[in-house]
């Protein structure tokens, strides 16, 4: 089962060639592909700031595409402590790492800081 970060999600929705062959295979073969409420939150904020455009009903579109929405829990928030090396990194990314770690999901990302953690559950979306 997978958790997509915002970049991987946007690449998937746009059928962007930057989403790598292995990443696409992981998505199509996964028993479930999840998108965090944190990602919807992040993309909504970036849309409000004029940095990108996503549909106003993004969460409905995601479920229509067969993606499962992952809520944020207090346990996920507390799991941030498991990754002190990310204390100054993007808060949305920190939460995604914590969620993936606690829920047993593999995180698909192109974020080099996250990939450099060298954790087996963090996968490169560009490959």
PAKE-872164 format. One record per residue (C-alpha): residue number from 1; residue in three letters; x, y, z. Coordinates in steps of 0.05 Angstrom, whole numbers. Layout:
REM PAKE-872164
[NUM, 'ALA', [X, Y, Z]]
...
END
This chain:
REM PAKE-872164
[1, 'UNK', [0, 0, 0]]
[2, 'UNK', [24, 69, -18]]
[3, 'UNK', [19, 141, 7]]
[4, 'UNK', [30, 194, -46]]
[5, 'UNK', [62, 261, -29]]
[6, 'UNK', [37, 323, -63]]
[7, 'UNK', [87, 321, -121]]
[8, 'UNK', [74, 248, -136]]
[9, 'UNK', [-1, 260, -133]]
[10, 'UNK', [3, 319, -181]]
[11, 'UNK', [47, 279, -229]]
[12, 'UNK', [-3, 222, -226]]
[13, 'UNK', [-64, 266, -238]]
[14, 'UNK', [-30, 302, -296]]
[15, 'UNK', [1, 239, -325]]
[16, 'UNK', [67, 275, -320]]
[17, 'UNK', [126, 236, -350]]
[18, 'UNK', [168, 256, -289]]
[19, 'UNK', [130, 202, -251]]
[20, 'UNK', [178, 145, -262]]
[21, 'UNK', [164, 76, -291]]
[22, 'UNK', [177, 40, -226]]
[23, 'UNK', [133, 90, -189]]
[24, 'UNK', [76, 79, -238]]
[25, 'UNK', [84, 4, -230]]
[26, 'UNK', [82, 11, -154]]
[27, 'UNK', [18, 51, -160]]
[28, 'UNK', [-17, 3, -208]]
[29, 'UNK', [3, -58, -168]]
[30, 'UNK', [-11, -30, -99]]
[31, 'UNK', [-70, -59, -60]]
[32, 'UNK', [-87, 12, -40]]
[33, 'UNK', [-62, 82, -57]]
[34, 'UNK', [-73, 135, -4]]
[35, 'UNK', [-71, 211, -3]]
[36, 'UNK', [-64, 245, 64]]
[37, 'UNK', [-111, 300, 88]]
[38, 'UNK', [-45, 337, 98]]
[39, 'UNK', [-33, 335, 23]]
[40, 'UNK', [-103, 362, 8]]
[41, 'UNK', [-89, 416, 60]]
[42, 'UNK', [-22, 434, 28]]
[43, 'UNK', [-49, 436, -43]]
[44, 'UNK', [-108, 478, -21]]
[45, 'UNK', [-62, 529, 12]]
[46, 'UNK', [-17, 532, -50]]
[47, 'UNK', [-79, 543, -93]]
[48, 'UNK', [-103, 599, -48]]
[49, 'UNK', [-34, 631, -54]]
[50, 'UNK', [-37, 626, -130]]
[51, 'UNK', [21, 577, -135]]
[52, 'UNK', [-19, 524, -171]]
[53, 'UNK', [-90, 505, -189]]
[54, 'UNK', [-128, 445, -163]]
[55, 'UNK', [-203, 432, -166]]
[56, 'UNK', [-244, 460, -110]]
[57, 'UNK', [-272, 390, -99]]
[58, 'UNK', [-203, 357, -98]]
[59, 'UNK', [-220, 305, -45]]
[60, 'UNK', [-281, 282, -86]]
[61, 'UNK', [-237, 277, -149]]
[62, 'UNK', [-186, 236, -111]]
[63, 'UNK', [-237, 185, -87]]
[64, 'UNK', [-268, 183, -157]]
[65, 'UNK', [-198, 165, -182]]
[66, 'UNK', [-196, 106, -133]]
[67, 'UNK', [-150, 139, -84]]
[68, 'UNK', [-163, 130, -9]]
[69, 'UNK', [-161, 191, 36]]
[70, 'UNK', [-119, 183, 99]]
[71, 'UNK', [-141, 224, 159]]
[72, 'UNK', [-91, 256, 207]]
[73, 'UNK', [-92, 227, 277]]
[74, 'UNK', [-60, 248, 342]]
[75, 'UNK', [-16, 186, 337]]
[76, 'UNK', [10, 211, 269]]
[77, 'UNK', [26, 279, 300]]
[78, 'UNK', [63, 247, 358]]
[79, 'UNK', [103, 203, 309]]
[80, 'UNK', [138, 266, 285]]
[81, 'UNK', [185, 254, 344]]
[82, 'UNK', [210, 191, 309]]
[83, 'UNK', [243, 235, 256]]
[84, 'UNK', [282, 290, 293]]
[85, 'UNK', [327, 299, 231]]
[86, 'UNK', [266, 330, 197]]
[87, 'UNK', [252, 381, 251]]
[88, 'UNK', [267, 439, 204]]
[89, 'UNK', [238, 408, 141]]
[90, 'UNK', [170, 423, 109]]
[91, 'UNK', [116, 406, 161]]
[92, 'UNK', [71, 372, 110]]
[93, 'UNK', [128, 326, 89]]
[94, 'UNK', [145, 311, 162]]
[95, 'UNK', [73, 290, 174]]
[96, 'UNK', [72, 246, 112]]
[97, 'UNK', [134, 209, 136]]
[98, 'UNK', [104, 200, 205]]
[99, 'UNK', [38, 175, 175]]
[100, 'UNK', [72, 126, 129]]
[101, 'UNK', [116, 100, 185]]
[102, 'UNK', [58, 90, 233]]
[103, 'UNK', [8, 61, 184]]
[104, 'UNK', [56, 14, 147]]
[105, 'UNK', [49, 51, 81]]
[106, 'UNK', [105, 63, 31]]
[107, 'UNK', [114, 137, 17]]
[108, 'UNK', [122, 156, -56]]
[109, 'UNK', [160, 222, -61]]
[110, 'UNK', [210, 261, -104]]
[111, 'UNK', [234, 301, -44]]
[112, 'UNK', [309, 290, -40]]
[113, 'UNK', [312, 306, 35]]
[114, 'UNK', [262, 250, 48]]
[115, 'UNK', [297, 202, 1]]
[116, 'UNK', [363, 216, 35]]
[117, 'UNK', [334, 190, 100]]
[118, 'UNK', [348, 122, 70]]
[119, 'UNK', [286, 90, 100]]
[120, 'UNK', [261, 28, 64]]
[121, 'UNK', [189, 54, 64]]
[122, 'UNK', [206, 117, 25]]
[123, 'UNK', [206, 107, -50]]
[124, 'UNK', [231, 153, -106]]
[125, 'UNK', [173, 177, -149]]
[126, 'UNK', [219, 197, -205]]
[127, 'UNK', [244, 126, -218]]
END
